[in-house]
Every structure is written in C-alpha cells, then in structure tokens.
Amino acid sequence: MIGLHLATALALVVSFWRDWIRVIRGLSTSVTQWRIQTVDQRLARLIIMATIPVGVAGIALDKLFRTTLGRPVPTAIFLSSRCQ
C-alpha cells in the first residue's frame, strides 16, 4: 500500500513538475515580498490556507475515524455508497 502511494506521488511530481516549480517560486516570492502580485503567488497562498483546516480536522478527528472506519461494516457501507 505504501508503494502505491509513493508511486502515485512520484507520478504527480513527474507529470506536474512545471506547475510545482511555479507554485514553489510563487510561495517564495510572496513570502519575501510580503504581498501577492501574481497568480502563482495567490495559488501558493491559497493552497497553504486550504491545507491548514484539513490538517487540524484530521488531528482532531483521528481517533473517531480510526475507531469508526476501522471496522469492516462502516467501511463497506462507505465504500459501496461511492461506487454508485
């Protein structure tokens, strides 16, 4: 399973390397200049701002997800509802 996730991440990096460079460059310039002037700078800031609430929710609800979705029946129901 870890190999699959690593291969997927590697494929995304290889496929979108130009976009990753633009976002990283936009983030570095927006941090050093303390303002947003370009689309790349805005995109980099929005990615960071969108990641923070998801990370906080993941940390706060970690035990709930592991105990609820770790059992076979709720997981099967969740997965089967997505297949329709």
N, C-alpha and C positions, 0 to 999 in steps of 0.2 A: 504494500500500500504506500509506503514511504517513497519507494522508487517511482511509482506512478505520479505522485505529487511532484517529486523533483523533476521528472521528465516533462510534466506539464509546465512547470515554472520555467524550465530551460527553453522549451518551445516558445513560450510567450516572450521571453527575453530576446531570443534569436529573431523571432518574427517582427517584433516591435522595437528593435533596438534604437531606431532613429527617434521614435516617439519618447522612449525612456531618456535619451540624451537631451531632448528638448525640455522635458519636464524637470530633469535634474538641473539643467542650466537655468531654467526659469526660476526654480526654487532658490538656487544660489544667488542669482542676481536680485531677486526680490528681497531676500534677507539682508544682503549687503547694502542695498539702496533704501530699504525701509519703505518701499512703495510699490504699487502694482501698476505697470505701464503696458505690458504686453499680454497677449492671450496666454502664452506659455506660463508667465508668472501667475496669472489668475488661476489657471488649471492646476498648477502645483499647490497653491494655497488651498483651493477647494478640495483637492484630494486629501490633504492633511486634515482639514476641518471635518470632512466626512468620515475619516478613519477614527477619530477620537471617540465619538459617541458609540460606535460599534465596539471598540475595544473596551470601553467602560461597561457596556451592556454584557459583553462576553465574560468579563471578570465577575460582574455582579451575579450573573445567572448561570455560572459554570456548574455549580452543584445541581441546580434544578435540571439543566439539560442532561447532565450525566446520569442522574437518577431516573429521570422520566424517559429519555430517549435511549437509555442504555438497556432497557427491557425490550424483548422481541415484539410484543404485541403493539405498543405505541409506535415503534419504529416501522413495523409492517404497514400499519394504517397510514402513517405519514408518507411513506414511500409509494404506496398504492394510490393514494389520492393525487399524487403528482404525475402519474402515468396516464391519466385520462385525458 
